[in-house]
């Protein structure tokens, strides 16, 4: 029986066996060099650091009941110095599990909390965005509750624990507001289509001085199993998925993403057609903002 106590960020999940859409295979990025101040967010271009299908970062698949650990610091732009990283924002994905299952991810070397980060049904590919601490060697651990599954990790950013103040930002929460809805405008995204979405100056987000935003991205009435990528406006980087969707269902996921110089983010749909809705939950200001908004991670 799955432990369904907590979902850090909820995606709408449905039972049943559907065609699996595996998220893309990508290469790791080099680590960043700067060390901002404590509790400030550093957005990164989303980058894959674990793909058990190709033995990147972790050999797989992940087998039920076994604890696996993977390196986070020094990967995908995250600082190498564990002492400067308070927590990491990442999207985790279960690909084609052999049975209904739950995944939990936590800091290596600490007790596994009896909680769940991701629920996946047999044969489905499901993703969820999480924030987790890392262990003393910069690693995180993962445990599957049932069967086995391939496991992907895409890093989106990190929170600092250093004393310097370079290149980070403080969080400003908002009442959830809608910045884009294709159902009332341009219509569904086609297969392989990228759509550029203005964010700055909308739904409570300032028109300038914003380094990153926290979004809830929703796929509605997808006509095929698909995956979505979200990144700062401009050319699409190495593909990494933030949302995996089964056709005919409405599915949502949280993403923290940097904002392009023109105030936009871009959304890409891989397969079939799908409407997309984008809501904003908050934004990040430069580090001169009120320190009360700095992020404090907990287990």
Backbone bond lengths (Angstrom), bond angles and torsions (degrees), N, CA, C in turn:
res aa  C-N    CA-C-N  psi(-1)  N-CA   C-N-CA  omega(-1)  CA-C   N-CA-C  phi
1 X - - - 1.467 - - 1.518 109.43 -
2 X 1.341 115.16 131.32 1.453 119.13 -176.82 1.507 111.05 -71.63
3 X 1.323 115.45 143.80 1.461 120.62 173.76 1.515 108.88 -87.45
4 X 1.341 116.39 106.84 1.471 121.36 -173.66 1.517 110.21 -109.04
5 X 1.340 116.73 45.72 1.465 119.95 -173.44 1.509 112.31 -75.47
6 X 1.364 116.68 -46.33 1.462 119.03 -174.48 1.502 109.03 -142.81
7 X 1.329 117.49 135.75 1.464 122.68 165.88 1.515 106.89 -114.93
8 X 1.352 117.43 117.17 1.465 120.30 -176.75 1.508 110.78 -59.10
9 X 1.314 117.06 -48.51 1.452 121.28 176.01 1.506 106.33 -134.39
10 X 1.318 119.08 123.87 1.462 120.71 -166.56 1.514 110.62 -91.55
11 X 1.346 116.57 135.22 1.450 123.43 166.57 1.516 106.70 -113.80
12 X 1.327 117.87 144.85 1.448 120.70 -179.18 1.509 107.72 -75.11
13 X 1.326 118.31 119.22 1.447 123.64 -174.33 1.524 109.00 -115.40
14 X 1.308 117.73 149.81 1.449 121.84 -179.33 1.500 109.21 -132.90
15 X 1.347 116.34 147.07 1.448 121.08 178.97 1.512 109.67 -75.74
16 X 1.332 115.80 158.24 1.450 121.00 176.38 1.493 111.64 123.44
17 X 1.337 115.62 161.36 1.446 121.94 179.95 1.512 108.20 -103.94
18 X 1.298 117.98 118.66 1.446 123.31 -179.12 1.507 109.39 -128.05
19 X 1.331 116.55 164.49 1.457 121.42 178.29 1.519 110.17 -56.32
20 X 1.323 116.32 136.68 1.462 121.25 -178.44 1.514 110.04 -88.46
21 X 1.316 116.30 132.55 1.461 121.60 172.79 1.511 107.20 -110.02
22 X 1.321 117.44 103.85 1.461 120.64 -178.89 1.511 110.00 -73.86
23 X 1.334 116.43 135.36 1.450 120.88 175.86 1.518 110.04 -67.04
24 X 1.340 118.59 157.31 1.459 121.78 -171.59 1.523 113.24 -68.35
25 X 1.330 114.45 155.10 1.464 122.41 176.54 1.519 108.52 -92.39
26 X 1.333 117.47 126.28 1.457 121.20 -178.48 1.516 110.26 -136.49
27 X 1.327 115.48 163.83 1.462 121.78 -179.69 1.517 110.33 -91.34
28 X 1.356 118.15 153.95 1.466 121.42 178.57 1.516 111.91 -71.77
29 X 1.361 115.72 158.01 1.455 122.11 176.74 1.517 109.94 -104.19
30 X 1.304 115.09 161.54 1.463 119.90 178.05 1.523 110.37 -74.71
31 X 1.325 117.04 157.59 1.462 121.98 -179.64 1.519 111.28 -74.88
32 X 1.340 115.74 151.22 1.459 121.27 176.12 1.523 109.73 -78.38
33 X 1.335 115.89 170.71 1.462 119.31 -173.01 1.522 114.18 -115.52
34 X 1.346 118.14 -18.29 1.450 119.38 -173.78 1.523 112.16 -87.45
35 X 1.324 117.48 159.52 1.459 122.07 -177.05 1.514 110.55 -132.40
36 X 1.353 118.21 91.75 1.457 120.43 -177.39 1.528 113.59 -75.02
37 X 1.360 114.78 -172.14 1.463 120.37 -170.33 1.519 112.64 -86.26
38 X 1.341 115.09 167.43 1.457 121.30 -172.11 1.521 112.25 -61.46
39 X 1.347 115.63 132.33 1.447 121.69 175.04 1.505 115.19 77.56
40 X 1.319 118.94 9.44 1.464 121.28 -179.93 1.523 110.75 -99.99
41 X 1.326 115.12 146.53 1.461 121.52 -175.49 1.521 110.85 -90.54
42 X 1.324 116.46 136.52 1.456 122.77 174.60 1.527 107.85 -117.05
43 X 1.341 118.70 104.70 1.467 119.67 179.21 1.520 110.49 -72.19
44 X 1.325 116.12 143.78 1.458 122.99 177.51 1.516 109.45 -125.21
45 X 1.314 116.74 155.57 1.455 120.32 168.33 1.521 107.36 -66.62
46 X 1.324 117.16 123.43 1.461 120.27 -174.10 1.527 110.92 -54.93
47 X 1.330 114.82 128.98 1.463 120.83 -172.87 1.518 110.20 -139.15
48 X 1.316 116.42 136.91 1.476 120.69 179.72 1.526 109.92 -78.33
49 X 1.353 115.38 127.50 1.466 120.14 177.19 1.528 112.20 -115.58
50 X 1.329 117.32 -15.64 1.473 121.14 176.15 1.522 108.98 -136.96
51 X 1.325 115.93 132.11 1.462 122.87 171.66 1.524 107.23 -148.97
52 X 1.328 116.83 98.90 1.464 120.40 -175.33 1.523 112.42 -66.28
53 X 1.338 117.48 -17.44 1.468 120.20 179.58 1.518 111.64 -66.21
54 X 1.336 116.46 -28.96 1.478 120.51 -179.18 1.527 110.63 -120.44
55 X 1.347 116.01 15.31 1.469 122.35 177.93 1.529 112.10 59.90
56 X 1.310 116.32 34.50 1.463 121.85 175.48 1.524 109.12 -90.19
57 X 1.316 117.45 116.39 1.448 121.81 177.85 1.511 114.76 78.43
58 X 1.327 116.78 -25.60 1.462 121.96 -177.51 1.519 108.30 -166.22
59 X 1.333 116.81 133.08 1.461 120.69 177.24 1.524 108.95 -83.99
60 X 1.301 116.45 140.00 1.451 119.01 -174.97 1.506 112.24 -140.23
61 X 1.332 115.71 -170.88 1.463 125.97 5.56 1.521 113.24 -72.94
62 X 1.349 114.95 167.93 1.459 121.40 176.46 1.525 108.12 -76.75
63 X 1.330 116.83 123.63 1.466 122.21 -176.79 1.523 109.82 -96.55
64 X 1.316 116.62 139.26 1.461 121.97 -176.99 1.521 111.50 -56.23
65 X 1.337 115.70 136.58 1.450 121.78 175.26 1.509 115.04 88.77
66 X 1.325 118.01 -14.26 1.462 122.19 178.95 1.526 109.88 -96.88
67 X 1.335 116.37 139.68 1.454 121.74 176.28 1.522 108.93 -94.69
68 X 1.319 116.83 127.87 1.463 123.31 179.23 1.518 108.64 -117.85
69 X 1.324 117.24 146.74 1.457 121.93 178.21 1.517 110.84 -123.56
70 X 1.335 116.67 144.18 1.456 121.53 -179.42 1.525 109.40 -138.04
71 X 1.337 115.38 148.03 1.462 122.17 -177.86 1.520 110.74 -75.41
72 X 1.339 116.15 133.48 1.463 121.69 178.87 1.525 110.58 -114.10
73 X 1.340 117.33 -52.03 1.461 119.25 179.07 1.524 109.92 -64.97
74 X 1.328 115.42 144.00 1.460 120.35 -177.42 1.513 113.63 79.77
75 X 1.331 118.00 3.86 1.457 122.45 -178.07 1.529 110.34 -119.42
76 X 1.331 116.69 141.08 1.455 121.32 171.98 1.508 115.76 62.39
77 X 1.344 118.33 18.36 1.450 121.27 -178.33 1.508 113.88 101.58
78 X 1.340 118.97 -8.94 1.464 122.01 176.63 1.531 108.59 -71.00
79 X 1.331 116.52 140.14 1.459 120.48 -179.93 1.525 111.19 -56.59
80 X 1.319 116.53 146.24 1.466 121.46 178.84 1.521 112.20 -75.92
81 X 1.330 117.68 -29.99 1.462 122.61 -177.55 1.526 109.75 -76.39
82 X 1.337 116.22 109.77 1.462 121.14 -177.97 1.526 111.13 -58.36
83 X 1.316 117.50 -34.39 1.447 121.42 -178.22 1.512 114.01 -65.73
84 X 1.317 118.21 -14.32 1.459 122.19 -179.00 1.529 112.65 -101.76
85 X 1.327 117.56 0.45 1.467 121.77 -176.34 1.525 109.09 -117.03
86 X 1.337 116.68 111.19 1.462 120.51 179.76 1.521 111.73 -80.83
87 X 1.327 117.12 -38.36 1.454 121.90 -177.92 1.523 108.35 -163.33
88 X 1.332 115.69 162.24 1.461 121.44 -177.94 1.524 109.22 -127.25
89 X 1.340 115.55 139.19 1.459 122.39 174.74 1.526 107.79 -97.44
90 X 1.333 116.30 125.79 1.462 119.50 -177.89 1.519 110.49 -146.90
91 X 1.318 115.57 154.45 1.456 121.96 170.18 1.518 107.95 -100.99
92 X 1.339 116.57 124.56 1.459 120.77 176.37 1.519 108.48 -107.10
93 X 1.336 116.68 144.83 1.458 122.21 -175.93 1.518 110.01 -135.29
94 X 1.326 116.30 131.29 1.459 122.22 170.07 1.518 107.82 -98.30
95 X 1.337 117.00 126.16 1.461 121.99 -176.73 1.528 109.03 -112.42
96 X 1.335 116.52 115.47 1.461 123.44 171.60 1.529 113.06 57.07
97 X 1.329 119.13 55.86 1.468 119.38 176.68 1.519 111.50 -63.91
98 X 1.332 115.17 149.39 1.458 119.75 -178.84 1.511 114.14 -77.86
99 X 1.338 117.28 -10.62 1.457 122.28 178.67 1.522 108.43 -159.06
100 X 1.345 117.05 166.16 1.461 119.79 173.02 1.523 108.51 -56.23
101 X 1.324 117.10 136.55 1.462 118.74 -170.53 1.522 111.46 -156.86
102 X 1.344 115.34 167.55 1.461 123.36 171.67 1.516 108.61 -126.74
103 X 1.344 115.84 149.18 1.461 122.52 174.48 1.523 109.03 -120.17
104 X 1.327 116.85 140.89 1.455 120.57 171.08 1.523 108.89 -127.48
105 X 1.345 115.67 142.60 1.461 123.41 -178.86 1.517 107.77 -128.72
106 X 1.338 117.46 135.73 1.466 121.69 -177.89 1.522 109.73 -155.77
107 X 1.329 117.10 175.14 1.460 122.45 -178.96 1.522 110.59 -68.57
108 X 1.329 116.18 128.00 1.464 120.55 179.07 1.527 110.20 -59.66
109 X 1.337 116.30 144.32 1.452 121.02 176.84 1.510 114.29 85.93
110 X 1.337 117.41 0.36 1.455 122.19 176.05 1.522 108.57 -117.33
111 X 1.340 118.14 158.44 1.466 119.89 -179.84 1.524 111.69 -60.78
112 X 1.321 116.36 140.03 1.462 120.47 177.62 1.521 109.58 -69.52
113 X 1.333 118.64 122.90 1.469 119.94 178.26 1.534 109.51 -69.40
114 X 1.321 118.71 146.89 1.471 120.99 -179.62 1.524 111.25 -80.48
115 X 1.310 115.70 53.06 1.456 122.61 -174.03 1.512 109.98 -131.78
116 X 1.323 116.99 170.58 1.454 122.35 -173.99 1.523 110.94 -126.56
117 X 1.345 116.75 134.81 1.464 121.82 175.57 1.527 112.49 -97.35
118 X 1.333 116.45 -25.22 1.469 119.69 -171.59 1.523 109.29 -153.18
119 X 1.331 116.60 134.13 1.462 123.28 174.59 1.528 108.02 -114.64
120 X 1.317 117.24 132.20 1.460 121.07 179.57 1.513 109.73 -135.80
121 X 1.320 116.68 138.99 1.449 121.92 175.60 1.523 110.48 -91.22
122 X 1.308 116.43 156.62 1.462 122.37 -177.50 1.526 111.38 -51.60
123 X 1.340 114.59 129.16 1.457 120.30 174.97 1.511 115.34 81.08
124 X 1.340 118.66 -5.98 1.456 120.96 -178.90 1.524 111.20 -94.04
125 X 1.337 115.72 156.39 1.460 121.73 170.11 1.518 107.57 -108.21
126 X 1.342 116.30 119.73 1.463 121.93 -172.68 1.526 109.44 -131.81
127 X 1.342 116.64 137.18 1.468 121.82 -179.75 1.526 110.23 -123.59
128 X 1.333 115.90 153.43 1.457 121.38 174.75 1.525 108.63 -149.76
129 X 1.320 117.11 142.74 1.460 122.39 177.15 1.514 108.91 -91.09
130 X 1.351 116.86 133.66 1.462 121.38 -177.45 1.525 109.93 -134.64
131 X 1.340 116.00 163.53 1.460 123.31 170.26 1.518 107.12 -122.49
132 X 1.321 117.10 125.97 1.457 119.99 -177.89 1.524 111.22 -139.86
133 X 1.325 115.71 149.09 1.459 120.70 167.59 1.522 109.02 -70.93
134 X 1.333 115.99 166.66 1.460 121.30 171.83 1.525 108.35 -120.18
135 X 1.345 116.01 160.48 1.447 120.81 -178.58 1.513 112.94 -76.87
136 X 1.327 116.11 -176.09 1.468 121.84 -174.74 1.513 113.17 -65.57
137 X 1.341 117.66 -19.85 1.471 121.04 176.49 1.527 111.75 -103.66
138 X 1.343 116.62 11.06 1.460 120.25 177.45 1.507 114.62 81.82
139 X 1.335 117.20 20.56 1.462 120.64 -178.24 1.525 111.43 -110.61
140 X 1.330 115.31 158.38 1.454 123.05 170.22 1.522 108.23 -118.50
141 X 1.325 116.53 157.49 1.457 122.09 179.23 1.516 110.03 -115.15
142 X 1.346 116.41 154.33 1.456 121.81 178.71 1.525 109.24 -136.72
143 X 1.332 115.57 144.13 1.457 122.45 179.94 1.519 108.36 -138.50
144 X 1.341 116.10 131.95 1.458 121.89 175.87 1.523 108.92 -101.90
145 X 1.341 116.49 143.37 1.456 120.53 -175.07 1.525 113.29 -85.88
146 X 1.330 117.60 -23.33 1.463 119.97 -174.71 1.516 110.17 -154.16
147 X 1.322 116.13 151.53 1.456 123.67 175.14 1.525 111.29 52.88
148 X 1.323 117.10 -141.86 1.457 122.71 177.80 1.515 108.81 -145.66
149 X 1.328 115.63 157.29 1.461 120.54 -178.49 1.515 109.95 -155.73
150 X 1.315 116.95 148.35 1.457 119.42 167.04 1.523 108.14 -74.30
151 X 1.322 114.89 152.42 1.465 121.29 -167.79 1.514 109.23 -136.41
152 X 1.341 116.43 129.84 1.453 122.76 -179.95 1.518 109.60 -120.97
153 X 1.332 116.16 146.04 1.463 121.69 174.53 1.519 108.39 -133.63
154 X 1.331 116.39 123.70 1.467 122.63 174.22 1.519 107.77 -115.82
155 X 1.323 117.89 123.36 1.458 121.10 -179.07 1.530 109.38 -88.11
156 X 1.360 116.51 137.57 1.460 122.68 -176.21 1.527 112.59 -114.25
157 X 1.333 116.68 -19.29 1.451 120.07 -178.17 1.511 109.81 166.10
158 X 1.333 116.73 -177.55 1.459 120.67 178.96 1.525 109.98 -151.36
159 X 1.341 114.77 161.14 1.463 122.86 174.35 1.522 108.57 -106.57
160 X 1.309 115.96 138.55 1.455 120.38 -172.77 1.522 112.51 -91.19
161 X 1.337 114.73 156.73 1.464 121.19 172.40 1.522 110.12 -127.88
162 X 1.342 116.94 15.22 1.469 121.87 179.90 1.532 109.87 -85.45
163 X 1.342 116.62 174.23 1.458 120.95 -178.15 1.525 113.09 -100.26
164 X 1.333 117.16 -14.43 1.466 119.95 177.29 1.517 109.61 -74.86
165 X 1.328 117.59 173.25 1.473 120.71 -177.10 1.518 110.48 -139.38
166 X 1.316 116.26 68.36 1.455 120.92 -177.04 1.518 110.59 -120.38
167 X 1.322 116.29 118.47 1.450 121.05 167.91 1.507 116.47 74.96
168 X 1.330 119.87 16.80 1.451 120.53 -179.19 1.525 110.36 -109.08
169 X 1.337 116.72 -167.28 1.450 119.48 -176.65 1.515 110.73 -159.54
170 X 1.346 116.04 157.74 1.453 121.58 178.63 1.523 109.63 -109.38
171 X 1.334 115.75 150.48 1.456 121.73 -170.21 1.527 112.05 -89.71
172 X 1.320 116.59 137.96 1.460 123.48 173.82 1.530 107.58 -123.55
173 X 1.347 117.66 110.63 1.467 119.26 -179.65 1.521 111.43 -75.44
174 X 1.329 115.17 152.32 1.459 122.37 177.88 1.525 109.79 -128.59
175 X 1.327 115.99 156.28 1.461 119.27 164.35 1.521 107.09 -67.06
176 X 1.332 116.43 130.88 1.462 120.56 -175.37 1.521 111.17 -49.18
177 X 1.341 115.88 125.18 1.460 120.66 -177.93 1.518 111.14 -134.89
178 X 1.296 117.11 148.49 1.471 122.26 -176.66 1.522 110.28 -90.19
179 X 1.342 115.85 129.71 1.459 120.58 176.57 1.519 112.25 -110.78
180 X 1.348 117.52 -14.83 1.468 118.70 179.91 1.519 109.40 -160.09
181 X 1.339 115.46 141.54 1.463 121.94 175.36 1.524 108.18 -149.96
182 X 1.327 116.17 106.19 1.471 120.03 -176.89 1.527 112.29 -66.53
183 X 1.323 117.58 -19.05 1.464 121.21 -178.20 1.524 112.10 -69.92
184 X 1.329 116.59 -21.71 1.463 120.31 -179.61 1.524 111.52 -112.69
185 X 1.322 116.35 15.42 1.461 119.48 -177.50 1.506 112.61 -144.19
186 X 1.326 116.10 -106.36 1.464 121.38 -170.44 1.513 114.45 -78.54
187 X 1.328 117.99 -8.21 1.450 120.45 179.40 1.518 112.18 87.41
188 X 1.345 117.55 179.35 1.467 121.63 -173.65 1.524 112.84 -60.78
189 X 1.334 114.81 151.56 1.459 120.43 171.76 1.524 108.87 -74.28
190 X 1.328 116.39 134.46 1.455 121.13 176.69 1.525 110.20 -78.47
191 X 1.307 116.38 170.11 1.461 120.78 175.93 1.527 110.04 -62.00
192 X 1.339 116.23 127.38 1.454 120.92 179.42 1.516 114.63 77.29
193 X 1.332 117.61 8.85 1.463 119.96 -177.23 1.524 111.53 -87.38
194 X 1.322 115.85 141.10 1.464 123.40 171.37 1.523 108.32 -110.81
195 X 1.319 116.26 133.07 1.457 121.02 178.83 1.525 109.02 -121.98
196 X 1.326 116.67 130.48 1.461 122.28 -179.58 1.520 109.43 -93.26
197 X 1.339 116.10 128.62 1.460 121.46 -171.10 1.528 109.75 -121.50
198 X 1.332 119.20 119.64 1.466 121.03 175.11 1.526 110.60 -67.25
199 X 1.332 116.02 134.78 1.462 121.05 -179.79 1.529 110.94 -119.68
200 X 1.332 117.45 -47.42 1.463 120.32 -178.98 1.523 110.19 -61.51
201 X 1.334 115.32 136.64 1.450 120.21 179.90 1.508 114.35 82.75
202 X 1.336 117.85 9.97 1.456 121.47 -178.49 1.527 110.55 -126.46
203 X 1.338 116.53 143.36 1.469 124.18 172.22 1.525 112.95 53.94
204 X 1.329 117.05 34.74 1.455 121.03 176.85 1.508 115.26 95.69
205 X 1.326 118.60 -6.75 1.464 121.86 177.17 1.523 108.48 -79.62
206 X 1.344 119.35 130.54 1.466 120.33 178.52 1.529 111.58 -58.79
207 X 1.302 115.42 160.30 1.472 120.71 -178.77 1.520 112.77 -82.60
208 X 1.352 117.44 -7.84 1.465 120.58 178.47 1.524 108.91 -156.98
209 X 1.329 116.25 168.71 1.448 121.86 175.23 1.507 115.14 75.52
210 X 1.331 118.46 17.28 1.464 123.03 -178.91 1.519 109.40 -108.41
211 X 1.334 116.66 127.64 1.464 119.91 -178.57 1.522 112.82 -94.73
212 X 1.336 117.72 -27.14 1.460 121.24 -177.87 1.518 109.11 -158.55
213 X 1.333 115.73 161.18 1.463 121.58 178.37 1.524 109.29 -132.69
214 X 1.338 114.62 156.12 1.464 121.23 173.98 1.528 107.03 -107.30
215 X 1.327 116.05 119.50 1.456 121.75 -173.56 1.525 110.91 -119.60
216 X 1.323 115.05 151.40 1.457 121.96 166.31 1.525 106.39 -110.25
217 X 1.339 116.46 114.49 1.462 122.32 -175.57 1.522 108.85 -104.68
218 X 1.325 116.54 126.63 1.461 122.42 -173.51 1.521 109.65 -120.93
219 X 1.344 115.84 129.66 1.458 121.92 170.42 1.523 108.43 -100.00
220 X 1.332 116.36 131.33 1.464 120.81 -177.62 1.527 109.97 -125.31
221 X 1.338 115.65 127.48 1.458 122.86 175.90 1.536 112.93 55.52
222 X 1.310 115.64 52.28 1.466 119.91 173.65 1.524 109.41 -66.68
223 X 1.324 116.83 139.94 1.468 121.15 -178.07 1.518 112.80 -91.87
224 X 1.340 117.01 -3.46 1.461 121.26 178.58 1.528 108.07 -155.01
225 X 1.330 117.48 155.08 1.475 118.14 171.37 1.522 109.01 -57.97
226 X 1.334 117.55 131.11 1.456 120.28 -172.63 1.519 110.05 -150.47
227 X 1.333 115.75 176.11 1.461 121.93 172.21 1.521 108.88 -138.97
228 X 1.352 114.09 154.25 1.457 121.55 -177.90 1.527 110.03 -118.22
229 X 1.324 115.86 146.43 1.460 122.78 170.60 1.519 108.41 -118.97
230 X 1.338 116.86 146.22 1.465 123.12 177.38 1.517 107.90 -134.62
231 X 1.334 117.42 132.92 1.467 121.02 -177.95 1.529 109.17 -156.18
232 X 1.336 118.54 166.72 1.464 119.99 176.58 1.519 110.37 -56.52
233 X 1.340 117.11 141.07 1.451 121.48 -176.21 1.513 113.22 -49.68
234 X 1.313 116.94 143.86 1.453 122.80 -176.72 1.516 110.26 129.52
235 X 1.336 117.98 -167.52 1.465 120.98 -179.64 1.527 111.15 -59.50
236 X 1.315 116.76 141.61 1.470 120.97 -179.84 1.517 110.38 -70.46
237 X 1.350 118.34 128.91 1.464 121.49 177.71 1.522 110.13 -77.37
238 X 1.337 115.99 -174.13 1.456 119.78 175.36 1.524 109.05 -48.14
239 X 1.331 118.74 128.43 1.469 120.43 -170.18 1.517 112.61 -67.28
240 X 1.323 114.70 131.82 1.457 123.46 171.45 1.518 106.69 -139.60
241 X 1.318 118.17 139.68 1.457 120.79 -173.61 1.514 111.42 -94.31
242 X 1.344 116.49 143.68 1.462 121.81 172.88 1.520 111.27 -111.39
243 X 1.340 116.87 -14.27 1.459 121.30 -174.20 1.516 108.65 -150.41
244 X 1.333 116.75 126.44 1.465 122.21 174.81 1.517 108.90 -113.09
245 X 1.329 116.49 135.18 1.456 121.88 -167.65 1.523 110.09 -130.45
246 X 1.328 116.28 137.91 1.457 121.94 170.36 1.519 109.09 -100.19
247 X 1.341 116.15 140.36 1.460 119.51 -169.94 1.530 112.28 -60.28
248 X 1.336 113.91 139.96 1.447 121.22 175.98 1.512 114.82 89.93
249 X 1.331 118.10 -5.91 1.457 120.83 -175.17 1.531 110.92 -112.97
250 X 1.333 115.30 157.86 1.453 121.99 174.37 1.523 108.00 -98.15
251 X 1.335 117.04 123.65 1.459 122.54 -173.23 1.517 109.33 -134.17
252 X 1.345 116.92 141.10 1.463 121.42 -176.35 1.515 110.88 -130.37
253 X 1.336 116.39 154.49 1.462 121.75 175.69 1.524 108.91 -154.22
254 X 1.342 114.93 147.25 1.463 120.65 175.56 1.516 109.92 -87.19
255 X 1.342 115.80 143.44 1.459 120.72 175.50 1.524 108.81 -141.89
256 X 1.335 116.94 136.42 1.463 122.44 171.85 1.522 106.99 -105.45
257 X 1.313 116.42 122.38 1.454 120.07 -169.33 1.521 110.32 -142.53
258 X 1.327 116.53 143.58 1.447 121.35 173.50 1.517 111.63 -66.10
259 X 1.320 115.92 162.82 1.460 121.82 -179.04 1.518 108.79 -113.55
260 X 1.323 116.76 136.64 1.461 121.28 179.34 1.525 110.62 -68.13
261 X 1.327 115.83 165.91 1.463 121.32 -178.22 1.524 112.26 -60.04
262 X 1.335 117.18 -27.69 1.463 119.84 179.11 1.526 112.40 -90.42
263 X 1.347 117.57 9.24 1.455 121.46 174.72 1.510 115.10 82.46
264 X 1.329 117.88 22.88 1.454 121.24 -175.77 1.528 112.23 -119.15
265 X 1.337 114.48 163.06 1.452 122.55 163.14 1.525 106.97 -125.60
266 X 1.324 116.23 160.99 1.452 120.71 179.60 1.518 110.36 -117.91
267 X 1.336 115.75 144.52 1.461 122.85 179.82 1.526 108.52 -124.93
268 X 1.346 115.65 132.29 1.465 122.06 -177.11 1.522 110.04 -121.63
269 X 1.337 116.24 134.23 1.466 122.93 175.01 1.519 109.33 -110.23
270 X 1.337 116.69 127.15 1.464 120.28 -172.63 1.528 113.85 -80.33
271 X 1.334 118.01 -45.36 1.469 120.68 -169.80 1.521 111.04 -137.26
272 X 1.337 115.99 151.70 1.448 120.92 178.81 1.511 111.52 61.57
273 X 1.328 116.37 -156.37 1.459 121.76 174.01 1.522 108.66 -123.90
274 X 1.328 116.03 152.87 1.460 120.12 179.54 1.513 109.74 -159.97
275 X 1.341 115.73 137.49 1.455 118.72 166.64 1.519 109.12 -71.09
276 X 1.331 116.27 154.52 1.463 121.08 177.75 1.525 108.97 -135.47
277 X 1.316 114.83 137.12 1.452 122.79 177.38 1.524 107.38 -123.00
278 X 1.332 117.48 135.42 1.461 121.75 -178.88 1.521 108.73 -125.51
279 X 1.338 115.95 119.15 1.461 122.71 175.57 1.525 108.99 -112.27
280 X 1.319 117.23 146.26 1.463 121.86 179.71 1.523 109.47 -105.41
281 X 1.335 116.22 135.25 1.466 122.54 -178.46 1.533 112.07 -107.79
282 X 1.330 117.03 -17.82 1.449 120.71 -179.26 1.509 110.26 171.23
283 X 1.344 115.95 179.75 1.461 120.03 -178.86 1.522 109.33 -149.41
284 X 1.329 115.43 167.95 1.461 122.29 -178.34 1.523 109.97 -115.01
285 X 1.347 115.61 130.36 1.459 123.13 176.33 1.525 110.00 -99.51
286 X 1.333 118.26 166.19 1.463 120.94 175.88 1.527 110.92 -59.60
287 X 1.343 117.97 164.03 1.466 121.53 -172.96 1.524 115.26 -67.89
288 X 1.320 119.51 -1.80 1.462 121.12 175.50 1.527 111.46 -78.79
289 X 1.335 116.44 -6.03 1.461 120.38 -178.62 1.528 110.99 -70.38
290 X 1.341 116.12 172.62 1.460 122.88 -176.53 1.528 111.08 -58.02
291 X 1.321 116.48 124.81 1.464 120.92 -179.14 1.521 112.20 -64.29
292 X 1.311 118.01 -15.37 1.468 120.12 177.29 1.515 111.74 -63.65
293 X 1.325 117.26 -19.85 1.452 121.30 179.58 1.515 112.86 -91.40
294 X 1.330 117.87 4.66 1.453 119.05 176.28 1.523 109.69 -66.25
295 X 1.317 115.43 148.80 1.460 120.89 -175.66 1.520 111.98 -86.25
296 X 1.327 117.47 135.14 1.464 122.31 176.81 1.523 108.47 -119.13
297 X 1.334 118.57 109.49 1.468 120.32 -179.03 1.525 111.40 -77.61
298 X 1.333 116.87 148.00 1.464 122.44 172.45 1.517 108.64 -132.88
299 X 1.318 116.62 162.07 1.465 120.37 172.45 1.504 107.78 -72.21
